[in-house]
Amino acid sequence: MFLDKLKKELNDKQPLFIGEETALRYAVLIPLVQVDGEWHVLFEVRSLTMRKQPGDISFPGGRIDPTDASPMEAAIRETHEELGVDPTCIKVLGQMSAYIASPSFVVYPFVATIDHHEIESFNKDEVEAVFTIPVNWLLNHEPYMHTVSVQPMPPMDFPYDKIFNGDKYQWRPRAIEEWFYEYGEYTIWGLTARVLKHFVETIK
């Protein structure tokens, strides 16, 4: 009986990773728009008055609310709130692999087409400007990469007495890859560049 029940539980849909249920979950939309008959990817410049990452380049999106039925619904809702695009004009083509930045932070990216003529008045509290990059340009331009070393720093009350070697334990630093795309006056990096790079590799 125990093994049968266990087998059923293991074969039912499970979280993407251990800790997904309690992680900070975000959803973003990679918007495809047609400009002069050519497909472009649309980006936002975050408002300069925002508390976090002002002026950075991003995709429309944000934190998944408890009222959102799914990550996709959250991505559509956020796109509507930020760009003013009617949700009925957002045609989702599919979902890409989730980006798991850490066990406490995950981003679900979706690809969709939108009519850029629908973007009449974006939310100035969140968006400073919008711009597009041709898909063909992205397919033919390689990003460059820098590594950032991250060193774990346990808090003062960490229970060193519970682990072998105690406070002499050797914490291993880890390297984070940071990718950069340069397009005119814009520099795309960080989470947006990582998701963009995966999108470009997917369509290649």
LUMLO-301538 format. One record per residue: residue number from 1; residue in three letters; x, y, z of N, C-alpha, C in turn. Coordinates in Angstrom, 1 decimal. Layout:
N
- NUM	ALA	X	Y	Z	X	Y	Z	X	Y	Z
...
//
This chain:
204
- 1	MET	0.8	-1.2	0.0	0.0	0.0	0.0	0.9	1.3	0.0
- 2	PHE	1.9	1.3	0.9	2.8	2.5	1.0	3.5	2.7	-0.4
- 3	LEU	4.0	1.6	-1.0	4.7	1.8	-2.2	3.8	2.3	-3.4
- 4	ASP	2.6	1.7	-3.4	1.6	2.1	-4.4	1.3	3.6	-4.3
- 5	LYS	1.1	4.1	-3.1	0.8	5.5	-2.9	2.0	6.3	-3.2
- 6	LEU	3.1	5.9	-2.8	4.4	6.6	-3.2	4.6	6.7	-4.7
- 7	LYS	4.3	5.6	-5.4	4.5	5.6	-6.8	3.5	6.6	-7.5
- 8	LYS	2.3	6.7	-7.0	1.3	7.6	-7.5	1.8	9.1	-7.3
- 9	GLU	2.2	9.3	-6.1	2.7	10.7	-5.8	3.9	11.1	-6.6
- 10	LEU	4.8	10.2	-6.9	6.0	10.5	-7.7	5.6	10.7	-9.1
- 11	ASN	4.5	10.1	-9.6	4.2	10.2	-11.0	3.2	11.4	-11.3
- 12	ASP	2.6	11.9	-10.2	1.8	13.1	-10.3	2.7	14.3	-10.7
- 13	LYS	2.1	15.4	-11.2	2.8	16.6	-11.5	3.5	17.1	-10.2
- 14	GLN	4.8	17.3	-10.3	5.5	17.8	-9.1	6.1	19.2	-9.4
- 15	PRO	6.5	19.9	-8.3	7.1	21.2	-8.5	8.3	21.1	-9.5
- 16	LEU	8.6	22.2	-10.1	9.8	22.3	-11.1	11.1	22.0	-10.3
- 17	PHE	11.2	22.4	-9.1	12.4	22.1	-8.3	12.0	22.2	-6.8
- 18	ILE	12.8	21.6	-6.0	12.5	21.6	-4.5	12.6	23.1	-4.0
- 19	GLY	11.5	23.5	-3.4	11.4	24.9	-2.9	10.6	25.8	-3.8
- 20	GLU	10.1	25.3	-5.0	9.4	26.2	-5.9	8.2	26.8	-5.2
- 21	GLU	7.5	26.1	-4.4	6.3	26.6	-3.8	6.5	27.8	-2.9
- 22	THR	7.7	27.9	-2.3	8.0	29.0	-1.4	8.9	30.1	-2.0
- 23	ALA	9.4	29.9	-3.2	10.3	30.8	-3.9	9.5	32.1	-4.3
- 24	LEU	10.3	33.1	-4.5	9.8	34.3	-5.2	9.6	34.0	-6.6
- 25	ARG	8.4	34.0	-7.2	8.1	33.6	-8.5	7.7	34.8	-9.4
- 26	TYR	8.4	34.9	-10.5	8.2	36.0	-11.4	7.8	35.4	-12.8
- 27	ALA	7.1	36.2	-13.6	6.8	35.8	-15.0	7.1	37.0	-15.9
- 28	VAL	7.7	36.7	-17.0	8.0	37.8	-18.0	7.5	37.4	-19.4
- 29	LEU	7.3	38.4	-20.2	6.9	38.1	-21.6	7.9	38.6	-22.5
- 30	ILE	8.3	37.8	-23.5	9.2	38.2	-24.6	8.3	38.6	-25.7
- 31	PRO	8.0	40.0	-25.9	7.1	40.4	-26.9	7.7	40.5	-28.3
- 32	LEU	7.1	39.8	-29.3	7.5	39.9	-30.7	6.5	40.9	-31.4
- 33	VAL	7.1	41.9	-32.1	6.3	42.9	-32.8	6.8	43.0	-34.2
- 34	GLN	5.9	43.4	-35.1	6.3	43.6	-36.5	6.6	45.1	-36.7
- 35	VAL	7.8	45.3	-37.3	8.2	46.7	-37.6	8.6	46.7	-39.1
- 36	ASP	7.8	47.4	-39.9	8.1	47.4	-41.3	8.2	46.0	-41.9
- 37	GLY	7.4	45.1	-41.5	7.3	43.8	-42.1	8.4	42.8	-41.5
- 38	GLU	9.1	43.3	-40.5	10.2	42.4	-39.9	9.9	42.2	-38.4
- 39	TRP	10.2	41.0	-38.0	9.9	40.7	-36.5	11.0	41.3	-35.7
- 40	HIS	10.6	42.0	-34.6	11.5	42.6	-33.6	11.1	42.0	-32.2
- 41	VAL	12.1	42.1	-31.3	11.8	41.9	-29.9	11.7	43.2	-29.2
- 42	LEU	10.6	43.4	-28.4	10.4	44.7	-27.7	10.9	44.6	-26.3
- 43	PHE	11.6	45.7	-25.9	12.1	45.8	-24.6	11.6	47.1	-23.9
- 44	GLU	11.7	47.1	-22.5	11.4	48.2	-21.7	12.6	48.8	-21.1
- 45	VAL	12.7	50.1	-21.0	13.6	50.7	-20.1	12.9	51.1	-18.8
- 46	ARG	13.4	50.5	-17.7	12.7	50.7	-16.4	12.8	52.2	-16.0
- 47	SER	11.7	52.6	-15.4	11.6	54.0	-15.0	12.8	54.4	-14.1
- 48	LEU	13.2	55.6	-14.3	14.4	56.1	-13.6	14.0	56.4	-12.1
- 49	THR	12.7	56.4	-11.8	12.3	56.7	-10.4	12.0	55.4	-9.6
- 50	MET	12.2	54.3	-10.3	12.0	53.0	-9.5	13.0	52.8	-8.5
- 51	ARG	12.6	52.1	-7.4	13.5	51.8	-6.3	14.5	50.8	-6.7
- 52	LYS	14.1	49.8	-7.4	15.0	48.7	-7.8	15.4	48.8	-9.3
- 53	GLN	16.6	48.7	-9.6	17.1	48.7	-11.0	16.6	49.7	-11.9
- 54	PRO	16.6	51.0	-11.5	16.1	52.1	-12.4	17.0	52.1	-13.6
- 55	GLY	16.4	52.4	-14.8	17.1	52.5	-16.0	17.6	51.2	-16.7
- 56	ASP	17.4	50.1	-16.0	17.8	48.8	-16.6	16.9	48.4	-17.7
- 57	ILE	17.4	47.6	-18.6	16.5	47.1	-19.7	15.9	45.8	-19.2
- 58	SER	14.6	45.6	-19.5	13.8	44.5	-19.1	12.8	44.1	-20.1
- 59	PHE	12.2	42.9	-19.8	11.0	42.5	-20.5	9.8	42.9	-19.6
- 60	PRO	8.6	43.1	-20.2	7.5	43.3	-19.3	7.2	42.0	-18.5
- 61	GLY	6.9	42.3	-17.2	6.6	41.2	-16.3	6.8	41.6	-14.9
- 62	GLY	6.6	40.6	-14.0	6.7	41.0	-12.6	6.4	39.8	-11.7
- 63	ARG	6.2	40.0	-10.4	5.9	39.0	-9.5	4.5	38.3	-9.7
- 64	ILE	4.5	37.0	-9.6	3.2	36.3	-9.7	2.4	36.5	-8.4
- 65	ASP	1.2	37.1	-8.6	0.3	37.3	-7.5	-0.5	36.0	-7.1
- 66	PRO	-0.9	35.9	-5.9	-1.8	34.8	-5.5	-3.1	34.7	-6.3
- 67	THR	-3.5	35.8	-6.9	-4.8	35.8	-7.7	-4.5	35.4	-9.1
- 68	ASP	-3.3	35.3	-9.5	-3.0	34.9	-10.9	-3.2	33.4	-11.0
- 69	ALA	-4.0	33.0	-12.0	-4.3	31.5	-12.2	-3.1	30.7	-12.6
- 70	SER	-2.1	31.4	-13.2	-0.9	30.7	-13.7	0.2	31.7	-14.0
- 71	PRO	1.4	31.3	-14.1	2.5	32.2	-14.5	2.2	32.9	-15.8
- 72	MET	1.6	32.2	-16.8	1.3	32.9	-18.0	0.3	34.0	-17.8
- 73	GLU	-0.7	33.8	-17.0	-1.7	34.9	-16.7	-1.0	36.1	-16.1
- 74	ALA	0.0	35.8	-15.2	0.7	36.9	-14.6	1.5	37.7	-15.6
- 75	ALA	2.2	37.0	-16.6	2.9	37.7	-17.6	2.0	38.5	-18.5
- 76	ILE	0.8	38.1	-18.8	-0.1	38.8	-19.6	-0.6	40.0	-18.8
- 77	ARG	-0.9	39.8	-17.5	-1.4	40.9	-16.7	-0.4	42.0	-16.5
- 78	GLU	0.9	41.6	-16.3	1.9	42.6	-16.1	2.2	43.4	-17.4
- 79	THR	2.1	42.7	-18.5	2.3	43.4	-19.8	1.2	44.4	-20.0
- 80	HIS	0.0	44.0	-19.7	-1.1	45.0	-19.8	-0.9	46.2	-18.9
- 81	GLU	-0.5	45.9	-17.6	-0.3	47.0	-16.7	0.8	47.9	-17.1
- 82	GLU	1.9	47.4	-17.6	3.1	48.2	-17.9	3.0	48.9	-19.3
- 83	LEU	2.4	48.2	-20.3	2.4	48.7	-21.6	1.1	49.2	-22.1
- 84	GLY	0.0	48.9	-21.3	-1.3	49.3	-21.7	-1.9	48.5	-22.9
- 85	VAL	-1.3	47.3	-23.2	-1.8	46.5	-24.3	-3.0	45.7	-23.8
- 86	ASP	-4.0	45.7	-24.6	-5.2	44.9	-24.4	-4.8	43.4	-24.3
- 87	PRO	-5.2	42.7	-23.2	-4.8	41.3	-23.1	-5.3	40.4	-24.3
- 88	THR	-6.4	40.8	-24.9	-6.8	40.0	-26.1	-5.9	40.2	-27.3
- 89	CYS	-5.0	41.2	-27.3	-4.1	41.4	-28.4	-2.7	40.7	-28.1
- 90	ILE	-2.6	40.0	-27.0	-1.4	39.3	-26.6	-1.6	37.8	-27.0
- 91	LYS	-0.9	37.3	-28.0	-1.0	36.0	-28.5	0.2	35.2	-28.0
- 92	VAL	0.0	34.4	-27.0	1.1	33.6	-26.4	1.5	32.4	-27.4
- 93	LEU	2.7	32.3	-27.8	3.2	31.3	-28.6	3.7	30.0	-27.8
- 94	GLY	4.2	30.3	-26.6	4.6	29.2	-25.8	5.5	29.6	-24.7
- 95	GLN	5.9	28.7	-23.9	6.7	28.9	-22.7	8.1	28.4	-22.9
- 96	MET	9.1	29.1	-22.4	10.4	28.7	-22.4	10.8	28.0	-21.1
- 97	SER	12.0	27.5	-21.0	12.5	26.9	-19.7	12.5	28.0	-18.7
- 98	ALA	12.2	27.6	-17.5	12.2	28.6	-16.4	13.7	28.9	-16.0
- 99	TYR	13.9	30.1	-15.6	15.3	30.5	-15.1	15.3	30.5	-13.6
- 100	ILE	16.1	29.5	-13.1	16.1	29.3	-11.6	17.4	30.0	-11.2
- 101	ALA	17.3	31.3	-10.7	18.4	32.0	-10.3	19.0	31.5	-9.0
- 102	SER	18.1	31.0	-8.1	18.5	30.4	-6.9	17.3	29.6	-6.4
- 103	PRO	17.4	28.8	-5.3	16.3	28.1	-4.8	15.1	29.0	-4.3
- 104	SER	15.4	30.3	-4.2	14.4	31.2	-3.7	13.9	32.2	-4.7
- 105	PHE	14.4	32.0	-6.0	14.0	33.0	-7.0	13.9	32.3	-8.4
- 106	VAL	12.7	32.3	-9.0	12.5	31.7	-10.3	11.7	32.6	-11.2
- 107	VAL	12.1	32.5	-12.5	11.4	33.4	-13.5	10.9	32.4	-14.6
- 108	TYR	9.6	32.6	-15.0	9.0	31.9	-16.0	8.8	32.7	-17.3
- 109	PRO	9.5	32.5	-18.3	9.4	33.3	-19.5	8.4	32.8	-20.6
- 110	PHE	7.7	33.7	-21.2	6.7	33.3	-22.2	7.0	34.2	-23.5
- 111	VAL	6.8	33.6	-24.6	7.0	34.3	-25.9	5.6	34.6	-26.5
- 112	ALA	5.4	35.8	-26.9	4.1	36.2	-27.4	4.2	37.3	-28.5
- 113	THR	3.2	37.3	-29.4	3.2	38.4	-30.3	2.2	39.5	-29.8
- 114	ILE	2.6	40.7	-30.0	1.7	41.8	-29.7	1.7	42.8	-30.8
- 115	ASP	0.6	43.6	-30.9	0.6	44.7	-31.9	1.2	45.9	-31.2
- 116	HIS	2.4	46.4	-31.7	3.0	47.5	-31.1	2.2	48.8	-31.2
- 117	HIS	1.3	48.8	-32.2	0.4	50.0	-32.3	-0.5	50.1	-31.1
- 118	GLU	-0.7	49.0	-30.4	-1.5	49.1	-29.2	-0.9	49.8	-28.0
- 119	ILE	0.5	50.0	-28.1	1.2	50.6	-27.0	1.1	52.1	-27.2
- 120	GLU	0.0	52.7	-26.7	-0.2	54.1	-26.9	0.3	54.9	-25.7
- 121	SER	0.1	54.4	-24.5	0.5	55.1	-23.3	0.9	54.1	-22.3
- 122	PHE	2.3	53.9	-22.2	2.7	52.9	-21.2	2.8	53.6	-19.8
- 123	ASN	2.9	52.7	-18.8	2.9	53.2	-17.4	4.2	53.9	-17.1
- 124	LYS	4.2	55.2	-17.0	5.4	56.0	-16.7	6.0	55.7	-15.3
- 125	ASP	5.2	55.2	-14.4	5.7	54.9	-13.1	6.6	53.7	-13.2
- 126	GLU	6.5	52.9	-14.2	7.3	51.7	-14.3	8.2	51.7	-15.5
- 127	VAL	7.8	52.3	-16.6	8.5	52.3	-17.9	8.9	53.6	-18.3
- 128	GLU	10.2	53.8	-18.5	10.7	55.1	-19.0	10.6	55.2	-20.5
- 129	ALA	10.8	54.1	-21.2	10.7	54.1	-22.7	10.7	52.7	-23.2
- 130	VAL	10.3	52.5	-24.4	10.4	51.1	-25.1	11.2	51.3	-26.3
- 131	PHE	11.8	50.1	-26.7	12.5	50.1	-28.0	12.5	48.7	-28.5
- 132	THR	12.8	48.5	-29.8	12.8	47.1	-30.3	14.2	46.8	-31.0
- 133	ILE	14.5	45.5	-31.1	15.7	45.0	-31.8	15.2	44.0	-32.8
- 134	PRO	15.7	44.1	-34.0	15.3	43.1	-35.0	15.8	41.7	-34.6
- 135	VAL	14.9	40.7	-34.8	15.3	39.3	-34.5	16.5	38.9	-35.3
- 136	ASN	16.6	39.3	-36.6	17.7	39.0	-37.4	19.0	39.5	-36.8
- 137	TRP	19.0	40.7	-36.2	20.2	41.3	-35.6	20.6	40.4	-34.4
- 138	LEU	19.7	40.0	-33.6	20.0	39.1	-32.5	20.6	37.8	-32.9
- 139	LEU	20.1	37.2	-34.1	20.6	36.0	-34.5	22.0	36.1	-35.0
- 140	ASN	22.4	37.3	-35.4	23.8	37.4	-36.0	24.8	38.2	-35.1
- 141	HIS	24.4	38.5	-33.9	25.3	39.2	-33.0	25.5	38.4	-31.7
- 142	GLU	26.7	38.0	-31.4	27.0	37.2	-30.2	27.1	38.1	-29.0
- 143	PRO	26.5	37.8	-27.9	26.8	38.6	-26.6	28.2	38.3	-26.1
- 144	TYR	28.6	39.1	-25.2	29.9	38.8	-24.6	29.6	38.6	-23.1
- 145	MET	30.6	37.9	-22.4	30.3	37.5	-21.1	31.4	37.9	-20.1
- 146	HIS	31.0	38.2	-18.9	31.9	38.4	-17.8	31.5	37.5	-16.6
- 147	THR	32.4	37.1	-15.8	32.1	36.3	-14.6	32.2	37.2	-13.4
- 148	VAL	31.3	36.9	-12.4	31.2	37.5	-11.1	31.4	36.5	-10.1
- 149	SER	32.3	36.6	-9.2	32.5	35.6	-8.1	31.7	36.0	-6.9
- 150	VAL	30.9	35.0	-6.4	30.1	35.2	-5.3	30.5	34.4	-4.1
- 151	GLN	30.8	35.0	-3.0	31.3	34.3	-1.8	30.2	34.2	-0.8
- 152	PRO	29.9	32.9	-0.3	28.9	32.8	0.7	29.4	33.5	2.0
- 153	MET	28.4	34.1	2.7	28.7	34.8	4.0	27.7	34.4	5.0
- 154	PRO	28.0	33.4	5.7	27.0	32.9	6.8	26.8	34.0	7.8
- 155	PRO	25.6	34.1	8.4	25.4	35.1	9.5	26.1	34.7	10.8
- 156	MET	26.2	35.7	11.7	26.9	35.5	12.9	26.4	34.3	13.8
- 157	ASP	25.1	34.1	13.6	24.5	33.0	14.5	24.5	31.7	13.7
- 158	PHE	25.3	31.5	12.7	25.3	30.2	12.0	25.8	29.1	12.9
- 159	PRO	25.1	27.9	12.9	25.5	26.9	13.9	26.7	26.1	13.5
- 160	TYR	27.9	26.7	13.6	29.1	26.1	13.2	29.4	24.8	14.0
- 161	ASP	28.9	24.8	15.3	29.1	23.7	16.1	28.5	22.4	15.7
- 162	LYS	27.6	22.5	14.7	26.9	21.4	14.2	27.5	20.7	13.0
- 163	ILE	28.6	21.4	12.4	29.2	20.9	11.2	30.7	20.6	11.4
- 164	PHE	31.2	19.6	10.6	32.6	19.2	10.7	33.5	20.4	10.3
- 165	ASN	34.5	20.6	11.1	35.5	21.7	10.9	35.0	23.0	11.4
- 166	GLY	33.7	23.1	11.9	33.2	24.3	12.5	33.4	25.5	11.7
- 167	ASP	33.9	26.6	12.4	34.1	27.9	11.7	35.3	27.8	10.8
- 168	LYS	36.0	26.7	10.7	37.1	26.5	9.7	36.5	25.9	8.4
- 169	TYR	35.2	25.7	8.3	34.6	25.1	7.1	35.0	26.0	5.9
- 170	GLN	35.4	25.4	4.8	35.8	26.1	3.6	34.6	26.3	2.7
- 171	TRP	34.0	27.5	2.8	32.9	27.9	1.9	33.4	28.1	0.5
- 172	ARG	32.8	27.5	-0.5	33.3	27.6	-1.9	32.6	28.8	-2.6
- 173	PRO	33.4	29.7	-3.1	32.8	30.7	-4.0	32.2	30.1	-5.3
- 174	ARG	31.3	30.8	-5.9	30.8	30.3	-7.1	30.8	31.5	-8.1
- 175	ALA	31.0	31.1	-9.4	31.1	32.1	-10.5	29.7	32.2	-11.2
- 176	ILE	29.3	33.5	-11.3	28.0	33.7	-12.1	28.4	34.3	-13.4
- 177	GLU	27.8	33.8	-14.5	28.0	34.3	-15.8	27.1	35.5	-16.0
- 178	GLU	27.6	36.6	-16.4	26.8	37.8	-16.8	27.0	38.1	-18.3
- 179	TRP	25.9	38.0	-19.0	26.0	38.2	-20.5	25.6	39.7	-20.8
- 180	PHE	26.1	40.2	-21.9	25.9	41.5	-22.3	25.6	41.6	-23.8
- 181	TYR	24.5	42.3	-24.2	24.2	42.6	-25.6	24.3	44.1	-25.7
- 182	GLU	25.0	44.6	-26.7	25.2	46.0	-27.0	24.4	46.4	-28.2
- 183	TYR	23.4	47.2	-28.1	22.6	47.6	-29.3	22.4	49.1	-29.3
- 184	GLY	23.2	49.8	-30.1	23.1	51.3	-30.1	23.4	51.8	-28.7
- 185	GLU	22.5	52.6	-28.2	22.7	53.3	-26.9	22.3	52.3	-25.7
- 186	TYR	21.8	51.2	-26.0	21.3	50.3	-25.0	22.3	49.1	-24.7
- 187	THR	22.4	48.8	-23.4	23.1	47.6	-22.9	22.1	46.7	-22.2
- 188	ILE	22.0	45.5	-22.7	21.1	44.5	-22.1	22.0	43.5	-21.3
- 189	TRP	21.7	43.4	-20.0	22.5	42.5	-19.2	21.7	41.9	-18.1
- 190	GLY	22.3	41.1	-17.3	21.6	40.5	-16.1	20.6	39.5	-16.5
- 191	LEU	19.5	39.4	-15.8	18.5	38.4	-16.0	17.9	38.5	-17.4
- 192	THR	17.7	39.8	-17.9	17.1	40.0	-19.2	18.0	39.4	-20.3
- 193	ALA	19.3	39.6	-20.2	20.2	39.1	-21.2	20.3	37.6	-21.1
- 194	ARG	20.2	37.0	-19.9	20.2	35.5	-19.8	19.0	34.9	-20.5
- 195	VAL	17.8	35.5	-20.2	16.6	35.0	-20.9	16.6	35.2	-22.4
- 196	LEU	17.1	36.4	-22.8	17.2	36.7	-24.2	18.1	35.7	-24.9
- 197	LYS	19.3	35.4	-24.3	20.2	34.5	-24.9	19.6	33.1	-25.1
- 198	HIS	18.8	32.7	-24.1	18.2	31.4	-24.3	17.1	31.4	-25.4
- 199	PHE	16.4	32.5	-25.5	15.4	32.7	-26.6	16.1	32.6	-27.9
- 200	VAL	17.2	33.3	-28.1	17.9	33.3	-29.4	18.5	31.9	-29.7
- 201	GLU	19.0	31.3	-28.7	19.5	29.9	-29.0	18.4	29.0	-29.3
- 202	THR	17.2	29.2	-28.8	16.1	28.4	-29.1	15.6	28.5	-30.5
- 203	ILE	15.6	29.7	-31.0	15.1	30.0	-32.4	16.2	29.7	-33.4
- 204	LYS	17.5	29.6	-33.0	18.5	29.3	-33.9	18.4	27.8	-34.3
//
